[in-house]
Amino acid sequence: MTETILPIFGTAASAMAKMVLLCTAGAVLVRRGIIGENVLQPLSRLTIALFLPSLLATKLGENVTVGQLRLWWLLPVSAVVYASVGFALGRVSRSLFCRTKGFERFYAASCSQGNSGYLPMILVVTICELTPEFKAIPNSKDIGLACVSLYLVGFVPTLWGCIFPYVSEHRIDRSLIPRIFNPPMVAVIIGVSIGLIPPLKGLFWGGNAPLSIVADAADMLGDATIPCAMLILGGNLSKGVDGKAIDGMTVTGVAVCRLLLMPLFALLYVAFLRHTALLPNDPLVVLVLLISPSTPTALNMVVISQAAGRQEKAVANLLFWIYTISLVTLTCFVTVFLYLIFHSPAS
């Protein structure tokens, strides 16, 4: 068993190391003043408005088919399930752990919402590059990115339609529509629509596709998503910590719920889906279903705190510690996930 686990652990550690190196580059650039707030924020907006939508539209448009969508329907549904379970864990545990005054709603939201876009993307891509079983699957990286993209169909509405109103105590009205149907969400809808209509898909991909140059240009823009996202993450985390901004017990509670209990629930959930024959025989779908709920709190919690006008420092400090702790937890759980996907008796 050791001979099997050690290479898998090496793969998981390499995936995390790649993420750390990219984030470190962002942190160093910010620390040295090469990238300031006047650059970091526009780069973040550019990534959300252009690079990420290009990535989502191209990977979904090229890889989604009616047959695959029948297998992949679990991804957006599972995003809602995971968000609901995380929120329930946060509500139940906050009386025990949340010691930061006025942070109760943010605590529950932080347990509910993981980084379900950028981190799963870089982990899935790196794992597909390093794992022999995934390398043997044609276009595994693109299919993996398509799976993560489809997961966002369920994630985005829960974040902006449920968590944002809950945290900001903002009633649900028309002002939420632009947040839910933001550029990445619109790109997902466009990508799925193109993928499901063969004549439309044939305009962008395949031999002699008349609009292949558009697809190629969008694909090149999409390639900038992960590097830019990691630079932004590193830059945001480089601002350090303020020991007075958030209580240690609050951080511990979110870490336990988000980084320990949610991955364990994901394992039970996938086992249940397999037992009920709902789980498709697709290791990339299983990988996304296991990794997505195991990630640290979504960076959008900072945006939500800014929109709510409170707890900005507390959220920023929480993210610093949660992402630091996740370097250990994600490495360990990704090792377990890869072992169970390819080497367990049930696989």
Buried (B, 14 or more C-beta within 10 A) or exposed (E): EEEEBEBBBEBBBBBBEBBBEBBBBBBBBBBEEEBEEEEBEEBBEBBBEBBBBBBBBBBBBBBBEEEBBEBBBBBBBBBBBBBEBBBBBBBEBBEEBBBBEEBBBBBBBBBBBBBBBBBBBBBBBBBBBBBEBBEEBEEBBBBBBBBBBBBBBBBBBBBBBBBBBBBBEEEEEEEBEEBBBBBBBEBBBBBBBBBBEEEEBBBBBEEEBEEBEEBBEBBEBBBBBBBBBBBBBBBBBBBEBEEEBBBEEBBBBBBBBBBBBBBEBBBEBBEEBBEEEEBBEBBBBBBBBBBBBBBBBBBBBBBBBEBBEBBBBBBBBBBBBBBBBBBEBBBBBBBBBBBBBBEEEEE
